[in-house]
Amino acid sequence: MSSTNRQFQAMPSFSLSFPFLLLVFCFIGLLAADDLPHKSGGDVCSGGSDRRTPDIRLNRPTSSVVGNCPAEPSPLVMADDEKYGNKMVISLTPRLYDYVLNNVREHEVLRQLREETAISQIQVSPDQAQLLAMLVEILGAERCIEVGVYTGYSSLAVALVLPESGRLVACDKDANALEVAKRYYELAGVSHKVTVKHGLAAESLMSMIQNGEESSYDFAFLDADKAMYQEYFESLLRLVRVGGVIVIDNVLWHGWVADSMVNDERTISLRNFNKKLMDDQRVSISMVSIGDGMTICRKR
């Protein structure tokens, strides 16, 4: 028989065995894929990424899981120092912060002001403004001070919840920003509650003290020159009554206060201010991680 005929006779045998071999290889592949999660410590997602178990031991957001695949970083973080009891806390992710903002009751005029000045990051956030307004309401405050007004978002939030007889002293050195603020006070119908003081805030506060207004205010909000915080705070402490509240903004300063590699003048000033405030027995304090960080002080 010719070699050509022998080749043709062998072909059927190969064609019958090939499907069987293919099934065997597929079965081996499935076994290997099933064993991979046990070797790697996690499930395999479509696209080849591993499912990750959140590592709450790290002081940063970790990967969360939707189904078998990682989604947005988990908002859960834990202090590195175990003496705090391994307490897990929420660190806002963009998705979670959107949820927070969707649950803020923002007055229509406040919304208009925010949208007009949205390009600036100087103004407080809506959730911060809502907290300030609630503190004023809880206190039943009638006399308030704001140091650092900018275009008036936070001061407007406060003025809106003051009674008709209430008064807010708004101090700022930026004339152009104050014009925007006054326009919105008028639009919201609260301009009769607000006394605008244009000039250096330190001088305005000292003038109020010299005018015999010590211990006559219920609430103050400080959001101005960081290097001047200690001086402003001392004046506000004289002007606010016992049991009154002073709120200081930007105490976390973009997180730089906790970064030993950042040592510019304003960061150092805020670190020093926070340290002095921690040791100041004239006030009760609570630092909260809303916005860029706020410290709420109650005068003893």
Secondary structure, DSSP 8 states (H G I E B T S, - for coil): --HHHHHHHHHHHHHHHHHHHHHHHHHHHHHHHHHHHHHHTS-B-TTS-B-----TTSSS--EEEETTEEEEE-SEEE-SSGGGTT-EEE---HHHHHHHHTT----HHHHHHHHHTTT-S-S--HHHHHHHHHHHHHHT--EEEEE--TTSHHHHHHHHHS-TT-EEEEEES-HHHHHHHHHHHHHHT-GGGEEEEES-HHHHHHHHHHTT-TT-EEEEEE-S-GGGHHHHHHHHHHHEEEEEEEEEE-SSGGGGGG-TT---HHHHHHHHHHHHHHH-TTEEEEEE-STT-EEEEEE-
